[in-house]
Amino acid sequence: MQWGLALSQQAYEAIVGGVRKYMTEYFQFPKFCRTLTDAYKSCGFISKRDLHRDFYQHQKIGVELDRANSALIKQNLIQSSHRYPPTGGPKIHGWEWIGD
């Protein structure tokens, strides 16, 4: 009896672990705004490439990232900015945190 119970518990954990590994979490608009706000606060500047690389997979339709970023611009929390890489090269377009 204990052997069967242990086997079923192991099978359940394998199924749940597999789902978590391949499941994508989609952000709703308010949560997307909060997540982006936290990212901008912690980094100060996020390039366009890094923003899309880090948050593109959390979109369900494909417009949520742009909508959340536009909302932060309208709230005067971020602004468009350019930076030059420390090792030289072309300037990098992105947004910088200007909120409180």
HELIX and SHEET records of a PDB file:
HELIX    1   1 GLN A    2  TYR A   22  1                                  21    
HELIX    2   2 PHE A   29  CYS A   43  1                                  15    
HELIX    3   3 LYS A   48  PHE A   55  1                                   8    
HELIX    4   4 TYR A   56  HIS A   58  5                                   3    
HELIX    5   5 GLU A   64  LYS A   74  1                                  11    
SHEET    1   A 3 PHE A  45  SER A  47  0                                        
SHEET    2   A 3 ILE A  92  TRP A  97 -1                                        
SHEET    3   A 3 ILE A  78  ARG A  83 -1                                        
END                                                                             
